[in-house]
Amino acid sequence: MTAARQIWAILRKDIVLELRTKEMLISMFIFVMLTMVIFNYAFAAEKTDLTPFGGGMLWVAFTYTSLLGLNRSFSHEKDENCLEGLLLSPMDRSYVFVAKVLGNLLFISIIELVTVPIFTVFFIRYNYAPNLLIFLAGLFLGSVAISTVGTFLATITVNTRISDMLFPILALPIMMPALTSIVIISGATMAGPITGITADQIGAALQFLLGYDIVFLVVGYGIYDFVLGE
């Protein structure tokens, strides 16, 4: 069986299982909606333009929603003892990492595609359609960063007694550099026309995110055999 077919087999299993139970998608969607409702009520009394803070507010919601979903990405393997099956299967364990990253990226992207239009209607006054491609590039690279780091750390913490607490404690500090760049990109594209200084900041943030994604993808792929075995 080729590498692509092995990766697809794991990815397809996760997709089919999620479509049957909908546990991750429903919990993530409810959480992000509740976060936006809280933001709406918290800032409604101020009656100020929240567009300059849109990037930060959006990624606060996405980050904690993603952590909720990523922490459950290995729950079925743990509960049903499927990890032993993966370890015994005649395949490169690094393919498990690739399949899990792709699956988590897919689920996070679905939530983002549903949430961003609703968030825009509630909180953003400026029409950022001219900056849409840059916004989507930042959204994609940020989602890859969260999926990659989250998948790797979820594997490390899945067999610990306090995985629900340990996972976010480990994940947030490691994700923080990427989240800073993501907020810069999203906030700048939402806040108005992009000036020369803003364009330089966005360019630097995009380059950093791309490098961040590549580093963690390569490192995760390279040592995942050891991590999963442990």
C-alpha positions in Angstrom: 0.0 0.0 0.0 1.4 3.4 -1.0 2.0 6.2 1.5 -1.0 8.2 0.1 -3.4 5.3 0.5 -2.2 4.6 4.1 -2.7 8.3 5.0 -6.1 8.3 3.3 -7.2 5.2 5.1 -6.6 6.9 8.5 -8.0 10.2 7.4 -11.1 8.5 5.9 -11.6 6.6 9.2 -11.5 9.9 11.2 -13.9 11.7 8.8 -16.4 8.8 8.7 -16.3 8.5 12.5 -16.8 12.2 13.0 -19.7 12.3 10.5 -21.4 9.5 12.5 -21.0 11.0 15.9 -20.4 14.7 15.1 -19.0 15.1 18.6 -16.0 17.3 17.7 -17.8 19.5 15.2 -20.8 20.1 17.3 -18.8 20.9 20.5 -16.5 23.2 18.6 -19.3 25.0 16.9 -21.3 25.5 20.1 -18.2 26.8 21.9 -17.2 29.3 19.2 -20.8 30.6 19.0 -21.0 31.0 22.7 -17.7 32.9 22.7 -19.1 35.3 20.1 -22.3 35.8 22.1 -20.2 36.6 25.1 -18.1 39.1 23.1 -21.3 40.7 21.8 -22.9 41.2 25.2 -19.6 42.2 26.8 -18.9 45.0 24.3 -22.5 46.0 23.4 -22.7 48.6 26.2 -19.6 50.4 24.9 -21.1 50.9 21.4 -17.6 51.4 19.9 -16.2 50.2 16.7 -14.6 46.8 17.5 -13.0 46.4 14.0 -9.4 47.3 15.3 -9.8 44.4 17.8 -11.4 42.0 15.4 -8.3 39.9 14.7 -7.6 39.3 18.4 -11.2 38.6 19.2 -11.5 36.2 16.3 -8.5 34.2 17.2 -9.3 34.0 20.9 -12.4 32.2 19.8 -10.7 30.0 17.2 -7.7 29.1 19.5 -9.7 27.8 22.4 -12.2 26.2 20.1 -9.4 24.4 18.3 -7.9 23.3 21.6 -11.2 21.8 22.5 -11.4 19.8 19.3 -7.7 18.8 19.1 -7.8 17.4 22.6 -10.5 15.0 21.4 -8.7 14.0 18.2 -7.2 11.0 19.9 -10.1 10.3 22.3 -11.5 7.5 20.2 -8.2 5.8 19.7 -7.7 5.9 23.5 -11.2 4.9 24.5 -11.4 2.0 21.9 -7.8 0.9 22.3 -7.2 1.8 18.6 -3.7 3.1 19.4 -2.5 -0.5 19.8 -3.8 -1.3 16.4 -2.0 1.6 14.8 1.2 0.6 16.5 0.9 -3.0 15.3 -0.1 -2.1 11.8 2.7 -2.4 9.1 2.9 1.3 8.3 5.2 4.2 8.9 3.9 5.9 12.1 4.7 9.3 10.7 1.8 8.8 8.3 -0.4 8.8 11.3 0.8 12.3 12.1 0.2 13.5 8.5 -3.4 12.0 8.5 -4.2 13.4 11.9 -3.0 16.9 10.9 -5.0 16.8 7.8 -8.1 15.6 9.6 -7.8 18.3 12.3 -7.1 20.9 9.7 -10.3 19.9 7.9 -12.5 20.1 11.0 -11.0 23.4 12.1 -11.4 24.8 8.6 -15.1 23.8 8.6 -15.7 25.7 11.8 -13.8 28.7 10.5 -15.7 28.9 7.2 -19.0 28.9 9.2 -17.8 31.3 11.9 -16.0 34.0 9.9 -19.1 35.3 8.0 -21.1 35.4 11.3 -18.3 37.2 13.1 -17.9 39.7 10.3 -21.6 40.6 10.4 -21.6 41.1 14.2 -18.3 42.9 14.8 -16.6 44.2 11.6 -17.8 47.4 10.0 -15.1 47.8 7.3 -15.6 45.9 4.1 -12.3 43.9 3.9 -13.2 42.1 0.6 -10.2 43.8 -1.1 -7.9 42.1 1.5 -9.7 38.8 1.4 -6.9 36.8 -0.2 -4.4 38.0 2.4 -6.9 37.3 5.2 -7.5 33.7 3.9 -3.8 33.1 3.5 -3.3 34.1 7.2 -6.3 32.0 8.2 -4.9 28.9 6.4 -1.4 29.2 7.6 -2.6 29.9 11.2 -4.9 26.8 11.0 -2.0 24.7 9.8 0.1 25.9 12.7 -2.6 25.1 15.3 -3.3 21.7 13.7 0.3 20.7 13.5 1.3 21.7 17.0 -2.0 20.5 18.5 -1.8 17.1 16.9 1.7 16.6 18.1 1.0 17.6 21.7 -2.3 15.7 21.8 -0.3 12.6 21.0 2.1 13.3 23.8 -0.7 14.0 26.4 -3.3 11.4 25.4 -2.2 8.8 27.9 -1.7 11.1 30.8 -4.2 11.3 33.6 -4.6 15.1 33.3 -4.5 15.3 29.5 -7.4 17.8 29.5 -5.4 20.2 31.6 -1.9 19.4 30.4 -2.7 19.8 26.7 -3.6 23.5 26.7 -0.8 24.3 29.2 1.7 22.9 26.8 0.0 24.1 23.6 -0.6 27.7 24.3 3.0 28.8 25.0 4.3 27.0 21.9 1.5 28.4 19.7 1.9 31.9 21.0 4.5 33.1 18.4 2.3 31.9 15.6 -0.9 33.3 17.2 0.8 36.7 17.4 1.5 36.7 13.7 -2.0 35.5 12.9 -3.6 38.3 14.9 -1.4 40.8 13.1 -2.6 39.5 9.7 -6.3 39.2 10.5 -6.4 42.5 12.4 -4.6 44.4 9.6 -6.8 43.1 6.9 -10.0 43.8 8.8 -9.1 47.2 10.0 -9.0 49.1 6.7 -6.9 49.8 3.7 -3.4 48.3 3.9 -0.7 51.0 4.0 3.0 50.6 3.4 3.9 50.0 7.0 1.0 47.6 7.4 1.9 45.7 4.3 5.5 45.2 5.7 4.0 43.9 8.9 1.7 41.5 7.1 4.5 40.3 4.9 6.8 39.6 7.8 4.0 37.8 9.7 3.2 35.7 6.7 6.8 34.7 6.3 7.1 33.8 9.9 4.0 31.7 9.8 5.2 29.9 6.8 8.5 29.1 8.4 6.8 28.1 11.7 4.5 25.7 9.8 7.4 24.1 7.9 9.6 23.7 11.0 6.9 22.0 13.1 5.7 19.8 10.2 9.2 18.6 9.6 10.0 18.1 13.2 6.7 16.4 14.0 7.0 14.1 11.0 10.6 13.3 11.8 10.1 12.3 15.5 6.5 11.1 15.5 7.6 7.5 15.4 9.2 7.9 18.7 6.4 10.0 20.2 3.6 7.6 19.2 5.7 4.6 20.4 6.0 6.2 23.8 
